[in-house]
């Protein structure tokens, strides 16, 4: 009966076009009223407890940080500084897209911000040089997903804040998988361009060692910003919220001194980040209410008991959850998907024995997959728009298929050897 009400309420509310957060919250209130003896007051307490948590305040600050970096044009300088480094590698400047996305993700925390910031520089530059358009977009879309995994990750931050998992450990857990995915993407690009050399233009001039060193020297302020955001957390000098505030302060200074930030752009960044967090906050309210109802009614434990009755192993349960994320990722953006599913998937996964820090990385990679999977595929839409429709959505989607398989292979790798993910957090 309870499962029927849950499914019927969700399908009805979402089919009517209701805002996702409102639909989830109303579903939770219906369950609390009719199935939990009218315990709707508990939903208010749940929302209050989370939204008054100091840790959650890091979310809007990190969004603001990403918007400042995007508005200040710092991505231009990073791109120019790293470009000479990759001229001698098969794939040439396509590797710059992956490298800059990785570096930008280390201070941004957002996938779409990373794709937009790097894409606004990378696509025009590479298209002008004669690189294959869909291949450029594929590398940018895949590289942009690293913004969700490379710390500071907005997804890991929300995951930790809502599920009471150490954010410091989650950020550390994202480092090795993020760097490994970046390497896997670059290896694929090198192999692809070796087999299909026509994808990249022939260039007669190659930068020497001096130009490479000058390029790297030109981005010297970036490590300072990364230290303010991440180093202060890992050294125990600041919490995630305090580090986010330090990062914003450093980004503003660098934006005015090193970039082209203005007071008008700073104000627009503030307004933009406020609107984004408002949308996220509404979804969070709905999911918190639904999570409270699901927890009180014992639905996650019922799922665990059902799986045990069928004789499903923990890895079989995980496979089912992965399939659910892959299907839902076709229709929901990453943060919405994360908040909508965690009330059920988190208690089930931890109940069958998986580490909550490890699962945070796995679910973030699944969100990355959704960012490049049509029909939603937010990174694809962002980049196709930036090309002025010169690359169609279908061409962009086909170009990202290999990266899709690389990320799924990484999930298999990290499941077989979870110590890859948990190695760095073990020192925290």
C-alpha positions in Angstrom: 0.0 0.0 0.0 2.7 2.5 1.0 4.8 1.7 -2.1 1.6 2.2 -4.2 0.9 5.6 -2.7 4.6 6.6 -3.1 4.7 5.7 -6.8 1.2 7.0 -7.6 1.8 10.4 -5.9 5.2 10.9 -7.6 4.0 10.0 -11.0 0.8 12.1 -10.7 2.6 15.2 -9.4 5.5 15.0 -11.9 3.1 14.3 -14.8 1.2 17.5 -14.0 4.4 19.5 -14.5 4.8 20.3 -10.9 8.2 21.7 -9.8 10.3 18.7 -8.8 10.9 20.0 -5.3 7.2 20.6 -4.7 6.3 17.2 -6.2 8.7 15.4 -3.9 7.7 17.4 -0.8 3.9 16.9 -1.4 4.6 13.1 -1.9 6.4 13.0 1.5 3.5 15.0 3.2 0.9 12.6 1.7 2.8 9.6 3.1 3.3 11.2 6.5 -0.4 12.2 6.8 -2.0 9.0 5.6 0.6 6.3 6.4 2.4 7.7 9.5 -0.5 8.9 11.5 -0.5 12.5 10.5 3.2 13.1 11.5 3.7 16.0 9.1 5.3 18.1 11.9 8.3 15.8 11.7 8.9 17.1 8.1 9.2 20.6 9.3 11.7 19.6 12.0 13.8 17.7 9.4 13.9 20.7 7.0 14.8 23.0 9.9 17.6 20.8 11.2 19.3 20.5 7.8 18.9 24.1 6.7 20.3 25.5 10.0 23.3 23.2 9.7 26.5 25.3 9.2 27.9 22.9 6.7 25.1 23.5 4.2 26.0 27.1 3.9 29.0 26.0 1.9 26.8 25.1 -1.0 25.7 28.6 -2.1 29.2 29.9 -1.4 30.8 27.3 -3.7 28.2 28.2 -6.4 29.2 31.8 -6.0 32.9 30.9 -6.3 32.2 29.1 -9.6 30.3 32.0 -11.0 33.1 34.5 -10.1 35.7 32.3 -11.9 33.4 32.1 -15.0 32.8 35.9 -15.0 36.4 36.9 -14.4 37.7 35.2 -17.5 40.3 33.2 -15.5 39.5 30.2 -17.7 41.1 32.1 -20.6 44.4 32.5 -18.8 44.4 28.8 -17.6 43.7 27.7 -21.2 46.5 29.8 -22.7 49.0 28.8 -20.0 48.4 25.0 -20.5 48.1 25.0 -24.3 51.9 24.7 -25.1 52.2 21.7 -22.9 50.3 19.3 -25.3 51.4 20.1 -28.8 53.6 17.1 -29.1 51.0 14.5 -27.9 48.6 12.8 -30.3 45.4 14.8 -30.0 47.4 18.0 -29.3 45.1 20.7 -27.9 42.2 18.3 -27.3 44.2 17.3 -24.2 44.2 20.9 -23.1 40.4 20.7 -22.8 40.7 17.8 -20.3 43.6 19.4 -18.4 41.9 22.8 -18.1 38.6 21.2 -17.1 40.4 19.2 -14.4 42.2 22.3 -13.0 39.1 24.5 -13.3 37.0 21.8 -11.5 39.5 22.0 -8.6 38.2 25.4 -7.9 34.7 25.5 -9.4 32.9 22.4 -8.1 30.2 22.5 -10.8 30.0 20.5 -14.0 28.0 22.9 -16.1 30.2 25.9 -14.9 33.3 24.0 -15.9 32.0 23.0 -19.3 30.8 26.5 -20.0 34.0 28.3 -18.8 36.4 26.0 -20.7 34.0 25.6 -23.7 33.7 29.3 -24.2 37.5 29.4 -24.7 38.3 26.0 -26.1 35.7 25.5 -28.8 36.4 28.8 -30.7 40.2 28.3 -30.4 40.2 24.7 -31.6 37.6 25.3 -34.3 39.6 28.2 -35.7 42.7 25.9 -35.9 40.7 23.2 -37.9 40.0 20.6 -35.2 37.0 18.3 -35.8 33.9 20.0 -34.3 32.1 17.0 -32.6 35.4 15.7 -31.3 36.1 19.1 -29.6 32.6 19.1 -28.1 33.0 15.5 -26.9 36.2 16.3 -25.1 34.7 19.4 -23.5 31.5 17.6 -22.4 33.4 14.8 -20.9 36.0 17.1 -19.3 33.3 19.2 -17.9 31.9 16.3 -15.9 35.1 16.3 -13.9 33.9 19.4 -12.2 31.4 17.2 -10.3 34.1 14.8 -9.0 37.4 16.7 -8.6 37.1 18.5 -5.2 35.6 20.8 -4.2 32.6 19.0 -5.7 29.2 20.5 -5.3 27.7 17.0 -5.6 30.0 15.6 -2.9 29.3 18.6 -0.7 25.5 18.2 -0.9 25.9 14.4 -0.5 27.9 14.9 2.7 25.7 17.6 4.1 22.5 15.7 3.6 23.7 12.2 4.6 26.0 13.2 7.5 29.2 11.9 5.8 32.5 13.7 6.3 33.0 16.3 3.6 36.7 16.3 4.1 36.8 12.5 3.5 34.6 12.9 0.4 36.8 15.5 -1.1 39.9 13.4 -0.6 38.0 10.4 -2.0 37.3 12.3 -5.2 41.0 13.2 -6.0 42.3 9.9 -7.3 39.2 8.9 -9.2 39.0 12.4 -10.7 42.6 12.3 -11.8 42.3 8.8 -13.1 39.3 9.6 -15.2 41.1 12.6 -16.6 44.0 10.3 -17.6 41.6 7.8 -19.1 40.0 10.5 -21.2 43.4 11.7 -22.4 44.5 8.2 -23.3 41.4 7.7 -25.3 41.9 11.0 -27.2 45.5 10.0 -27.9 44.4 6.6 -29.2 41.5 8.1 -31.3 43.7 10.7 -32.9 46.4 8.1 -33.7 43.9 6.0 -35.5 42.2 9.0 -37.1 44.8 11.7 -37.6 42.4 13.8 -39.7 40.6 14.8 -36.6 43.4 17.3 -35.7 45.2 19.7 -38.1 48.8 19.5 -39.1 50.8 22.2 -37.3 54.3 23.0 -38.5 55.3 25.0 -35.4 55.7 23.4 -32.1 56.4 25.3 -28.9 59.7 24.7 -27.3 60.6 24.1 -23.6 60.9 27.8 -23.0 57.3 28.5 -24.2 56.0 25.6 -22.1 57.7 26.9 -19.0 56.5 30.4 -19.7 52.9 29.2 -20.1 53.0 27.3 -16.8 54.5 30.3 -15.1 51.7 32.5 -16.3 49.1 30.5 -14.2 51.0 30.8 -11.0 48.1 32.4 -9.0 46.0 29.2 -9.6 47.7 27.0 -7.0 47.1 29.8 -4.5 43.4 29.7 -5.1 43.4 25.9 -4.9 45.2 26.1 -1.6 42.6 28.5 -0.2 39.8 26.1 -1.3 41.3 22.7 -0.6 44.5 23.0 1.3 42.9 24.8 4.2 40.4 21.8 4.6 43.0 19.1 4.3 45.4 20.8 6.8 42.6 21.3 9.3 42.8 25.1 9.2 39.2 25.5 8.0 35.8 23.7 7.6 34.3 23.3 4.1 32.2 26.4 4.7 35.1 28.5 5.8 37.3 27.2 2.9 34.5 28.2 0.5 34.4 31.7 1.9 38.2 31.9 1.7 38.0 30.7 -1.9 35.5 33.4 -2.8 37.7 36.1 -1.2 40.7 34.8 -3.1 38.7 34.5 -6.4 37.5 38.1 -6.1 41.1 39.4 -5.5 42.5 37.3 -8.4 39.5 38.2 -10.6 40.2 42.0 -10.2 44.0 41.7 -10.3 44.6 38.7 -12.6 41.4 38.4 -14.6 38.9 41.0 -15.9 36.3 41.0 -13.1 34.3 44.2 -12.5 31.9 45.2 -9.9 29.0 44.8 -12.3 30.1 41.2 -13.2 30.6 40.4 -9.5 27.0 41.5 -8.8 25.7 39.5 -11.7 27.6 36.5 -10.3 26.0 37.0 -6.9 22.5 37.2 -8.4 23.1 34.2 -10.7 24.4 32.0 -7.8 21.5 33.1 -5.6 19.0 31.9 -8.3 20.8 28.6 -8.7 20.9 27.9 -5.0 17.2 28.8 -4.7 16.4 26.2 -7.3 18.6 23.6 -5.5 17.2 24.6 -2.1 13.6 24.0 -3.2 14.5 20.5 -4.4 16.3 19.9 -1.1 13.2 20.9 0.9 11.1 18.4 -1.0 13.6 15.6 -0.7 14.1 16.1 3.0 10.3 15.8 3.6 10.2 12.7 1.4 13.3 11.3 3.1 11.7 11.8 6.5 8.5 9.9 5.4 10.5 7.1 3.8 12.7 6.7 7.0 9.7 6.7 9.4 7.9 4.1 7.3 11.0 1.9 7.1 10.9 1.6 3.3 14.8 1.3 2.9 14.8 -1.6 5.4 11.9 -3.2 3.6 14.0 -3.0 0.3 16.9 -4.6 2.1 14.8 -7.4 3.5 13.2 -7.9 0.0 16.7 -8.2 -1.6 17.8 -10.6 1.2 14.6 -12.7 0.5 15.5 -13.0 -3.1 19.1 -14.0 -2.2 20.6 -10.9 -4.0 24.2 -10.3 -3.1 25.4 -6.8 -2.2 26.9 -6.3 -5.6 23.6 -7.4 -7.3 21.8 -4.8 -5.2 24.4 -2.2 -6.3 23.9 -3.2 -10.0 20.2 -2.6 -9.7 20.8 0.8 -8.2 23.3 1.7 -10.9 20.7 0.8 -13.6 18.1 2.9 -11.9 20.6 5.9 -11.9 21.4 5.3 -15.6 17.7 5.4 -16.5 16.8 8.4 -14.4 19.9 10.2 -15.6 18.3 10.4 -19.0 15.6 12.6 -17.6 16.9 14.6 -14.6 19.9 16.9 -14.1 22.6 15.7 -11.7 21.8 17.5 -8.5 18.1 16.9 -8.9 18.8 13.2 -9.4 21.1 13.0 -6.4 18.7 14.7 -4.0 15.7 12.7 -5.3 17.2 9.3 -5.0 19.4 9.5 -1.9 16.6 9.0 0.6 16.2 5.4 -0.7 19.5 4.5 -2.2 21.8 5.7 0.6 20.3 3.6 3.4 20.0 0.6 1.2 23.6 0.7 -0.1 25.1 1.2 3.4 22.8 -1.5 4.9 24.2 -4.1 2.5 27.8 -3.2 3.6 29.2 -0.5 1.2 31.2 2.4 2.5 29.3 5.7 2.5 32.3 7.6 1.3 32.9 5.2 -1.5 29.3 5.3 -2.6 29.5 9.1 -2.7 32.1 8.9 -5.4 30.2 6.2 -7.3 26.9 8.1 -7.3 28.8 11.3 -8.4 30.3 9.4 -11.4 26.8 8.2 -12.2 25.6 11.8 -12.1 28.5 12.6 -14.5 27.2 10.0 -16.9 23.8 11.7 -16.8 25.4 15.0 -17.7 26.3 13.7 -21.1 23.3 11.4 -21.7 20.4 12.8 -23.8 17.7 13.9 -23.7 18.6 16.0 -20.7 22.5 15.9 -20.9 23.0 19.4 -19.6 26.7 19.6 -20.7 25.7 18.7 -24.2 23.1 21.4 -24.4 25.5 24.0 -22.9 28.2 23.2 -25.5 26.0 22.8 -28.5 24.6 26.2 -27.7 28.1 27.6 -27.5 29.0 26.3 -31.0 26.1 28.2 -32.4 24.5 24.9 -33.5 27.5 24.2 -35.8 27.6 20.9 -33.9 24.2 19.2 -33.6 23.0 17.6 -30.4 23.1 14.2 -32.1 26.8 14.7 -33.2 27.7 15.8 -29.7 26.0 12.8 -28.1 27.7 10.3 -30.4 31.1 12.0 -29.7 30.6 11.4 -26.0 29.6 7.7 -26.2 33.2 6.5 -25.7 33.6 8.7 -22.6 30.3 7.2 -21.3 31.8 3.7 -21.5 35.0 5.0 -19.9 33.1 6.3 -16.9 31.1 3.0 -16.6 34.4 1.1 -16.8 35.7 3.3 -14.0 32.7 2.4 -11.8 33.5 -1.3 -12.4 37.2 -0.6 -11.5 36.4 1.3 -8.3 33.9 -1.4 -7.3 36.4 -4.2 -7.8 39.1 -2.2 -5.9 37.3 0.2 -3.6 40.7 1.0 -1.9 41.5 3.2 -4.9 38.7 5.5 -3.7 39.3 5.0 0.1 43.1 5.3 0.1 43.4 9.0 0.7 40.4 9.3 3.0 42.1 6.7 5.3 44.7 9.4 6.2 42.1 12.0 7.2 
